[in-house]
Amino acid sequence: MSPASIFQSTAAWLRSDVDAGDQGLPVNPIRKPPLWIFILLERMTAMSAYFVMIREQTLDSAALADYGPRASLAAQGHPLKPLATYGTLDQLEGEPIEGAVILEFPDMAAARAWYDSPSYQAAVKFRHAGSKSKAFFLEGLWNA
């Protein structure tokens, strides 16, 4: 069921009281949607976000060694879930890379809050100094 059809169904359900009043039937002035509708709508409208970082080349291994612990500390207090961190690669296309990281966030706002946080911005300087890398956010599909 798509988010649009959920919204339409909910709107029709809420209008049913108005229609009853138009027909002279009693109307419940306190009628509210059940809690499950709000929970479902929240889940259907939130989209996961993913941080993807690709390390192409190590330039300074000492700087990268400093980056790891600092990045771990910067993750504290943020709702991120590591999905892949420098696992075995089976590279199919393009120039060779050394590794990749994929982090999942509940939504783009949470991902941005982590990336833009002072603690991560202090850590990422060590990754920039220690490697040639690329990083980006990718919005996922509807959570259902």
Secondary structure, 3 states (H helix, E strand, C coil): CCHHHHHHHHHHHHHHHHHHHHCCCCCCCCCCCCHHHHHHHHHHHCEEEEEEEEEEEECCHHHHHHHHHHHHHHHCCCCCEEEEECCCCCCCCCCCCCEEEEEEECCHHHHHHHHCCHHHHHHHHHHHHHEEEEEEEEEEEECC
